[in-house]
Amino acid sequence: MDTELARKYDRLKERLATFGALAVAFSGGVDSTLLLAVAHEALGDRVLAVTGRSPAVPAREIEETCNFCQGLGVRHIVVDTHEFDIPGFDHNPPDRCYICKKEIFSCIADAAAEFGAETLAEGSNVDDDGDYRPGFRAVQELGVISPLRDAGFCKDDIRALARELGLAAWNKPAFACLNSRFAYGDLLSPERLAQVDAAEESIRALGFDQVRVRMQDSTARIEVPPADIERIASPAIRQAIVDELKHLGYSYVALDLQGYRTGSMNETLIAE
């Protein structure tokens, strides 16, 4: 471990050790996995992992959080969230992430309070500051802390330290909630989220670890890393994907030649 990363690691442990009891919003991604592992190292059984369950999170992701916490030996609870009960949420407004995060973190905070943890931590890092992320407003309003960001961790730091600590998630592909696959203003529903999830899972089964299926009307716009574009466009794979996605109800199947990038549905907002 290089010196600067070791300093950030020590800074993080020292900060986490100051809490009597701490709840960690645990999604199973590399950021929250590292945060939870270090919090458990610093606090032992005074840390609680809380995972929000909603139609925007595939069941396999929830199962992974349960398995990890069981292996780590940390107490873990899963709470249901109810963002689709909030008027207007299903119309996918530009501040959807704020509405969603406020609901999720409110539910998680209530569960944390029952555990006796007055402080809730989440896994944002300094690299998250560059995109349009209205969910940060919910984090600030609810007093949720971001220890990784406070300690100066970027994404590369997080993956490097997770690897040093032997965490299997160190190279897990980034995952955003399924709501992010829809253009702002497009109708959201549990059924449409399940359709996108099934489409992405079918493409992963063909050997593409990092994939997004952005849904616009009845069109599936597929994003994979640029290095995978040639392979996914090969005749056999292309036809297999078209057949499966049309079976799932898509009228058109398109490949985004710009390739996978986070927040691509925010590009029109940023352009404005």
DRENBAVO-179850 format. One record per residue (C-alpha): residue number from 1; residue in one letter; x, y, z. Coordinates in Angstrom, 1 decimal, always signed. Example, Ala and Ser with C-alpha at 12.3 -4.5 7.8 and 13.67 -1.06 7.14 Angstrom:
BEGIN
<bami:1	torse:A	u:+12.3	v:-4.5	w:+7.8>
<bami:2	torse:S	u:+13.7	v:-1.1	w:+7.1>
! end
This chain:
BEGIN
<bami:1	torse:M	u:+0.0	v:+0.0	w:+0.0>
<bami:2	torse:D	u:+1.5	v:+3.4	w:-1.0>
<bami:3	torse:T	u:+2.0	v:+6.0	w:+1.7>
<bami:4	torse:E	u:-0.8	v:+8.4	w:+0.6>
<bami:5	torse:L	u:-3.4	v:+5.6	w:+0.5>
<bami:6	torse:A	u:-2.2	v:+4.4	w:+3.9>
<bami:7	torse:R	u:-2.7	v:+7.9	w:+5.3>
<bami:8	torse:K	u:-6.2	v:+8.1	w:+4.0>
<bami:9	torse:Y	u:-7.0	v:+4.6	w:+5.4>
<bami:10	torse:D	u:-5.7	v:+5.7	w:+8.9>
<bami:11	torse:R	u:-7.7	v:+8.9	w:+8.6>
<bami:12	torse:L	u:-10.9	v:+6.9	w:+7.8>
<bami:13	torse:K	u:-10.4	v:+4.5	w:+10.7>
<bami:14	torse:E	u:-9.7	v:+7.3	w:+13.1>
<bami:15	torse:R	u:-12.9	v:+9.1	w:+12.0>
<bami:16	torse:L	u:-15.1	v:+6.0	w:+12.2>
<bami:17	torse:A	u:-13.8	v:+5.0	w:+15.6>
<bami:18	torse:T	u:-15.2	v:+8.2	w:+17.1>
<bami:19	torse:F	u:-18.8	v:+7.0	w:+16.9>
<bami:20	torse:G	u:-20.5	v:+5.1	w:+19.7>
<bami:21	torse:A	u:-22.7	v:+3.3	w:+17.1>
<bami:22	torse:L	u:-22.9	v:+3.8	w:+13.4>
<bami:23	torse:A	u:-25.2	v:+2.7	w:+10.6>
<bami:24	torse:V	u:-23.9	v:+2.3	w:+7.1>
<bami:25	torse:A	u:-26.2	v:+2.6	w:+4.1>
<bami:26	torse:F	u:-25.0	v:-0.6	w:+2.3>
<bami:27	torse:S	u:-25.8	v:-1.1	w:-1.4>
<bami:28	torse:G	u:-23.1	v:-3.8	w:-2.0>
<bami:29	torse:G	u:-21.1	v:-1.6	w:-4.4>
<bami:30	torse:V	u:-17.4	v:-1.2	w:-3.9>
<bami:31	torse:D	u:-17.7	v:+2.1	w:-2.1>
<bami:32	torse:S	u:-20.2	v:+1.1	w:+0.6>
<bami:33	torse:T	u:-18.5	v:-2.3	w:+0.9>
<bami:34	torse:L	u:-15.2	v:-0.7	w:+1.7>
<bami:35	torse:L	u:-16.9	v:+1.7	w:+4.1>
<bami:36	torse:L	u:-18.7	v:-1.1	w:+5.9>
<bami:37	torse:A	u:-15.6	v:-3.2	w:+6.2>
<bami:38	torse:V	u:-13.5	v:-0.4	w:+7.7>
<bami:39	torse:A	u:-16.3	v:+0.6	w:+10.0>
<bami:40	torse:H	u:-16.6	v:-3.0	w:+11.2>
<bami:41	torse:E	u:-12.8	v:-3.0	w:+11.8>
<bami:42	torse:A	u:-13.1	v:+0.3	w:+13.8>
<bami:43	torse:L	u:-16.3	v:-0.4	w:+15.7>
<bami:44	torse:G	u:-16.9	v:-4.1	w:+15.7>
<bami:45	torse:D	u:-20.5	v:-5.0	w:+16.7>
<bami:46	torse:R	u:-21.3	v:-1.3	w:+17.1>
<bami:47	torse:V	u:-21.9	v:-1.0	w:+13.3>
<bami:48	torse:L	u:-25.1	v:-1.9	w:+11.5>
<bami:49	torse:A	u:-25.5	v:-2.4	w:+7.8>
<bami:50	torse:V	u:-28.8	v:-1.2	w:+6.3>
<bami:51	torse:T	u:-29.9	v:-1.9	w:+2.8>
<bami:52	torse:G	u:-32.9	v:-0.3	w:+1.0>
<bami:53	torse:R	u:-35.0	v:-2.6	w:-1.1>
<bami:54	torse:S	u:-37.1	v:-1.2	w:-4.0>
<bami:55	torse:P	u:-38.1	v:-2.1	w:-7.5>
<bami:56	torse:A	u:-35.1	v:-0.1	w:-8.8>
<bami:57	torse:V	u:-32.7	v:-2.6	w:-7.2>
<bami:58	torse:P	u:-32.4	v:-6.1	w:-8.7>
<bami:59	torse:A	u:-33.0	v:-9.0	w:-6.2>
<bami:60	torse:R	u:-29.5	v:-10.3	w:-6.9>
<bami:61	torse:E	u:-28.0	v:-7.1	w:-5.5>
<bami:62	torse:I	u:-29.9	v:-7.5	w:-2.3>
<bami:63	torse:E	u:-28.8	v:-11.1	w:-2.0>
<bami:64	torse:E	u:-25.2	v:-10.1	w:-2.4>
<bami:65	torse:T	u:-25.5	v:-7.6	w:+0.4>
<bami:66	torse:C	u:-26.9	v:-10.3	w:+2.7>
<bami:67	torse:N	u:-24.2	v:-12.8	w:+1.8>
<bami:68	torse:F	u:-21.4	v:-10.3	w:+2.3>
<bami:69	torse:C	u:-22.7	v:-9.2	w:+5.8>
<bami:70	torse:Q	u:-23.1	v:-12.8	w:+6.9>
<bami:71	torse:G	u:-19.5	v:-13.5	w:+5.9>
<bami:72	torse:L	u:-18.2	v:-10.3	w:+7.6>
<bami:73	torse:G	u:-20.2	v:-11.1	w:+10.7>
<bami:74	torse:V	u:-21.9	v:-7.7	w:+10.8>
<bami:75	torse:R	u:-25.5	v:-7.2	w:+11.7>
<bami:76	torse:H	u:-27.6	v:-6.4	w:+8.6>
<bami:77	torse:I	u:-31.2	v:-5.5	w:+8.0>
<bami:78	torse:V	u:-33.1	v:-4.9	w:+4.7>
<bami:79	torse:V	u:-35.8	v:-2.2	w:+4.7>
<bami:80	torse:D	u:-38.4	v:-1.7	w:+2.0>
<bami:81	torse:T	u:-38.7	v:+1.8	w:+0.5>
<bami:82	torse:H	u:-41.7	v:+3.4	w:-1.0>
<bami:83	torse:E	u:-40.7	v:+6.0	w:-3.5>
<bami:84	torse:F	u:-43.5	v:+4.9	w:-5.9>
<bami:85	torse:D	u:-46.0	v:+6.1	w:-3.3>
<bami:86	torse:I	u:-44.7	v:+9.6	w:-3.6>
<bami:87	torse:P	u:-46.9	v:+11.7	w:-5.9>
<bami:88	torse:G	u:-45.1	v:+12.6	w:-9.2>
<bami:89	torse:F	u:-42.2	v:+10.3	w:-8.7>
<bami:90	torse:D	u:-43.3	v:+8.0	w:-11.5>
<bami:91	torse:H	u:-43.1	v:+10.9	w:-13.9>
<bami:92	torse:N	u:-39.3	v:+10.8	w:-13.5>
<bami:93	torse:P	u:-38.6	v:+14.5	w:-12.8>
<bami:94	torse:P	u:-35.1	v:+15.9	w:-13.1>
<bami:95	torse:D	u:-34.8	v:+15.8	w:-9.3>
<bami:96	torse:R	u:-35.9	v:+12.2	w:-9.1>
<bami:97	torse:C	u:-32.6	v:+11.2	w:-7.5>
<bami:98	torse:Y	u:-33.3	v:+13.7	w:-4.7>
<bami:99	torse:I	u:-36.8	v:+12.3	w:-4.1>
<bami:100	torse:C	u:-35.6	v:+8.8	w:-4.2>
<bami:101	torse:K	u:-32.5	v:+9.3	w:-2.0>
<bami:102	torse:K	u:-34.6	v:+11.2	w:+0.6>
<bami:103	torse:E	u:-37.0	v:+8.3	w:+0.8>
<bami:104	torse:I	u:-34.3	v:+5.7	w:+1.0>
<bami:105	torse:F	u:-32.1	v:+7.4	w:+3.5>
<bami:106	torse:S	u:-35.2	v:+8.3	w:+5.7>
<bami:107	torse:C	u:-36.2	v:+4.7	w:+5.8>
<bami:108	torse:I	u:-32.6	v:+3.6	w:+6.6>
<bami:109	torse:A	u:-32.3	v:+6.3	w:+9.2>
<bami:110	torse:D	u:-35.4	v:+5.1	w:+11.0>
<bami:111	torse:A	u:-34.0	v:+1.6	w:+11.1>
<bami:112	torse:A	u:-30.7	v:+2.9	w:+12.3>
<bami:113	torse:A	u:-32.4	v:+4.8	w:+15.2>
<bami:114	torse:E	u:-34.1	v:+1.6	w:+16.4>
<bami:115	torse:F	u:-30.6	v:+0.0	w:+16.5>
<bami:116	torse:G	u:-29.4	v:+3.0	w:+18.6>
<bami:117	torse:A	u:-27.2	v:+4.5	w:+15.9>
<bami:118	torse:E	u:-27.7	v:+8.3	w:+15.7>
<bami:119	torse:T	u:-25.4	v:+8.6	w:+12.8>
<bami:120	torse:L	u:-25.8	v:+7.3	w:+9.3>
<bami:121	torse:A	u:-22.9	v:+7.0	w:+6.8>
<bami:122	torse:E	u:-23.0	v:+6.6	w:+3.0>
<bami:123	torse:G	u:-20.3	v:+5.8	w:+0.5>
<bami:124	torse:S	u:-19.8	v:+8.8	w:-1.8>
<bami:125	torse:N	u:-16.3	v:+9.8	w:-2.7>
<bami:126	torse:V	u:-14.6	v:+12.9	w:-4.2>
<bami:127	torse:D	u:-15.1	v:+11.7	w:-7.8>
<bami:128	torse:D	u:-18.9	v:+11.9	w:-7.3>
<bami:129	torse:D	u:-18.8	v:+15.7	w:-7.3>
<bami:130	torse:G	u:-18.5	v:+16.1	w:-11.1>
<bami:131	torse:D	u:-21.9	v:+14.8	w:-12.3>
<bami:132	torse:Y	u:-25.4	v:+16.1	w:-11.8>
<bami:133	torse:R	u:-26.4	v:+14.4	w:-8.6>
<bami:134	torse:P	u:-29.4	v:+16.0	w:-6.8>
<bami:135	torse:G	u:-29.3	v:+13.1	w:-4.4>
<bami:136	torse:F	u:-26.5	v:+14.8	w:-2.5>
<bami:137	torse:R	u:-29.1	v:+17.4	w:-1.4>
<bami:138	torse:A	u:-31.0	v:+14.7	w:+0.4>
<bami:139	torse:V	u:-27.7	v:+13.5	w:+2.1>
<bami:140	torse:Q	u:-27.1	v:+17.0	w:+3.4>
<bami:141	torse:E	u:-30.6	v:+17.6	w:+4.5>
<bami:142	torse:L	u:-30.8	v:+14.4	w:+6.5>
<bami:143	torse:G	u:-27.4	v:+14.8	w:+8.1>
<bami:144	torse:V	u:-25.9	v:+11.7	w:+6.5>
<bami:145	torse:I	u:-22.1	v:+11.7	w:+6.6>
<bami:146	torse:S	u:-19.8	v:+10.7	w:+3.8>
<bami:147	torse:P	u:-16.6	v:+9.4	w:+5.5>
<bami:148	torse:L	u:-14.9	v:+8.3	w:+2.3>
<bami:149	torse:R	u:-15.3	v:+11.7	w:+0.7>
<bami:150	torse:D	u:-14.2	v:+13.5	w:+4.0>
<bami:151	torse:A	u:-11.0	v:+11.3	w:+4.1>
<bami:152	torse:G	u:-10.2	v:+12.3	w:+0.5>
<bami:153	torse:F	u:-10.9	v:+8.9	w:-1.2>
<bami:154	torse:C	u:-11.4	v:+8.9	w:-5.0>
<bami:155	torse:K	u:-12.7	v:+5.8	w:-6.8>
<bami:156	torse:D	u:-9.2	v:+4.5	w:-7.6>
<bami:157	torse:D	u:-8.3	v:+4.8	w:-3.9>
<bami:158	torse:I	u:-11.4	v:+2.8	w:-3.0>
<bami:159	torse:R	u:-10.7	v:+0.0	w:-5.4>
<bami:160	torse:A	u:-7.0	v:-0.1	w:-4.4>
<bami:161	torse:L	u:-7.7	v:-0.3	w:-0.7>
<bami:162	torse:A	u:-10.6	v:-2.8	w:-1.2>
<bami:163	torse:R	u:-8.1	v:-5.0	w:-3.1>
<bami:164	torse:E	u:-5.5	v:-4.6	w:-0.3>
<bami:165	torse:L	u:-8.1	v:-5.7	w:+2.2>
<bami:166	torse:G	u:-9.1	v:-8.7	w:+0.2>
<bami:167	torse:L	u:-12.6	v:-7.5	w:-0.6>
<bami:168	torse:A	u:-14.1	v:-9.4	w:-3.5>
<bami:169	torse:A	u:-16.0	v:-6.3	w:-4.6>
<bami:170	torse:W	u:-12.8	v:-4.4	w:-5.4>
<bami:171	torse:N	u:-13.3	v:-4.8	w:-9.1>
<bami:172	torse:K	u:-17.1	v:-5.0	w:-9.1>
<bami:173	torse:P	u:-18.5	v:-3.0	w:-12.1>
<bami:174	torse:A	u:-20.3	v:+0.2	w:-11.1>
<bami:175	torse:F	u:-24.0	v:-0.1	w:-10.7>
<bami:176	torse:A	u:-26.6	v:+2.7	w:-10.5>
<bami:177	torse:C	u:-30.3	v:+2.1	w:-9.7>
<bami:178	torse:L	u:-32.5	v:+1.0	w:-12.6>
<bami:179	torse:N	u:-34.3	v:+4.4	w:-12.5>
<bami:180	torse:S	u:-31.2	v:+5.9	w:-14.1>
<bami:181	torse:R	u:-31.9	v:+4.0	w:-17.3>
<bami:182	torse:F	u:-34.8	v:+6.2	w:-18.2>
<bami:183	torse:A	u:-34.8	v:+9.7	w:-19.7>
<bami:184	torse:Y	u:-36.2	v:+12.4	w:-17.4>
<bami:185	torse:G	u:-39.9	v:+12.7	w:-18.1>
<bami:186	torse:D	u:-40.3	v:+9.1	w:-19.2>
<bami:187	torse:L	u:-42.8	v:+7.2	w:-17.1>
<bami:188	torse:L	u:-41.3	v:+4.9	w:-14.4>
<bami:189	torse:S	u:-43.0	v:+1.7	w:-13.2>
<bami:190	torse:P	u:-41.9	v:-1.5	w:-11.4>
<bami:191	torse:E	u:-42.7	v:-3.3	w:-14.6>
<bami:192	torse:R	u:-40.5	v:-1.1	w:-16.8>
<bami:193	torse:L	u:-37.7	v:-1.4	w:-14.3>
<bami:194	torse:A	u:-38.0	v:-5.2	w:-14.4>
<bami:195	torse:Q	u:-37.9	v:-5.1	w:-18.2>
<bami:196	torse:V	u:-34.6	v:-3.1	w:-18.2>
<bami:197	torse:D	u:-33.1	v:-5.4	w:-15.5>
<bami:198	torse:A	u:-34.0	v:-8.5	w:-17.6>
<bami:199	torse:A	u:-32.4	v:-6.9	w:-20.7>
<bami:200	torse:E	u:-29.2	v:-6.1	w:-18.9>
<bami:201	torse:E	u:-29.0	v:-9.5	w:-17.3>
<bami:202	torse:S	u:-29.4	v:-11.2	w:-20.7>
<bami:203	torse:I	u:-26.5	v:-9.2	w:-22.1>
<bami:204	torse:R	u:-24.3	v:-9.9	w:-19.0>
<bami:205	torse:A	u:-25.0	v:-13.6	w:-19.7>
<bami:206	torse:L	u:-23.2	v:-13.2	w:-23.0>
<bami:207	torse:G	u:-20.0	v:-12.1	w:-21.2>
<bami:208	torse:F	u:-20.4	v:-8.3	w:-20.8>
<bami:209	torse:D	u:-19.7	v:-7.4	w:-17.2>
<bami:210	torse:Q	u:-20.4	v:-3.6	w:-17.6>
<bami:211	torse:V	u:-23.6	v:-2.8	w:-19.5>
<bami:212	torse:R	u:-26.4	v:-0.3	w:-19.4>
<bami:213	torse:V	u:-29.7	v:-0.6	w:-21.3>
<bami:214	torse:R	u:-31.1	v:+2.9	w:-21.5>
<bami:215	torse:M	u:-34.8	v:+2.9	w:-22.4>
<bami:216	torse:Q	u:-36.3	v:+5.7	w:-24.5>
<bami:217	torse:D	u:-39.9	v:+5.1	w:-25.5>
<bami:218	torse:S	u:-39.8	v:+1.5	w:-26.9>
<bami:219	torse:T	u:-36.1	v:+1.6	w:-27.9>
<bami:220	torse:A	u:-33.3	v:-0.1	w:-25.9>
<bami:221	torse:R	u:-30.0	v:+1.9	w:-26.3>
<bami:222	torse:I	u:-27.2	v:-0.3	w:-25.2>
<bami:223	torse:E	u:-24.0	v:+1.0	w:-23.6>
<bami:224	torse:V	u:-20.9	v:-1.1	w:-23.1>
<bami:225	torse:P	u:-17.3	v:+0.0	w:-22.7>
<bami:226	torse:P	u:-15.7	v:+1.1	w:-26.0>
<bami:227	torse:A	u:-13.4	v:-1.9	w:-25.9>
<bami:228	torse:D	u:-16.4	v:-4.2	w:-26.1>
<bami:229	torse:I	u:-18.2	v:-2.5	w:-28.9>
<bami:230	torse:E	u:-16.7	v:-4.6	w:-31.7>
<bami:231	torse:R	u:-17.5	v:-7.8	w:-29.9>
<bami:232	torse:I	u:-21.1	v:-6.9	w:-29.1>
<bami:233	torse:A	u:-21.6	v:-5.8	w:-32.7>
<bami:234	torse:S	u:-20.4	v:-9.2	w:-34.1>
<bami:235	torse:P	u:-23.2	v:-10.9	w:-36.1>
<bami:236	torse:A	u:-24.0	v:-13.8	w:-33.8>
<bami:237	torse:I	u:-24.0	v:-11.8	w:-30.5>
<bami:238	torse:R	u:-25.9	v:-8.9	w:-32.1>
<bami:239	torse:Q	u:-28.6	v:-11.2	w:-33.3>
<bami:240	torse:A	u:-28.9	v:-12.9	w:-30.0>
<bami:241	torse:I	u:-29.3	v:-9.6	w:-28.2>
<bami:242	torse:V	u:-31.9	v:-8.3	w:-30.7>
<bami:243	torse:D	u:-33.9	v:-11.5	w:-30.4>
<bami:244	torse:E	u:-33.9	v:-11.5	w:-26.6>
<bami:245	torse:L	u:-34.7	v:-7.8	w:-26.2>
<bami:246	torse:K	u:-37.5	v:-7.9	w:-28.8>
<bami:247	torse:H	u:-38.9	v:-10.9	w:-26.8>
<bami:248	torse:L	u:-38.8	v:-8.6	w:-23.7>
<bami:249	torse:G	u:-41.0	v:-6.1	w:-25.5>
<bami:250	torse:Y	u:-38.6	v:-3.6	w:-27.1>
<bami:251	torse:S	u:-39.4	v:-2.4	w:-30.6>
<bami:252	torse:Y	u:-35.9	v:-1.2	w:-31.5>
<bami:253	torse:V	u:-32.5	v:-2.2	w:-30.3>
<bami:254	torse:A	u:-29.6	v:+0.3	w:-30.7>
<bami:255	torse:L	u:-25.9	v:+0.4	w:-29.8>
<bami:256	torse:D	u:-24.5	v:+3.6	w:-28.4>
<bami:257	torse:L	u:-21.2	v:+4.1	w:-30.3>
<bami:258	torse:Q	u:-20.0	v:+6.5	w:-27.6>
<bami:259	torse:G	u:-19.9	v:+3.6	w:-25.2>
<bami:260	torse:Y	u:-20.7	v:+3.2	w:-21.5>
<bami:261	torse:R	u:-20.4	v:+6.3	w:-19.3>
<bami:262	torse:T	u:-22.0	v:+7.2	w:-16.0>
<bami:263	torse:G	u:-24.8	v:+9.7	w:-16.0>
<bami:264	torse:S	u:-25.4	v:+9.6	w:-19.8>
<bami:265	torse:M	u:-29.1	v:+10.5	w:-19.2>
<bami:266	torse:N	u:-27.9	v:+13.7	w:-17.5>
<bami:267	torse:E	u:-26.2	v:+14.9	w:-20.7>
<bami:268	torse:T	u:-29.2	v:+16.8	w:-22.0>
<bami:269	torse:L	u:-29.6	v:+18.5	w:-18.7>
<bami:270	torse:I	u:-26.0	v:+19.6	w:-18.6>
<bami:271	torse:A	u:-26.2	v:+20.8	w:-22.2>
<bami:272	torse:E	u:-29.0	v:+23.1	w:-21.2>
! end
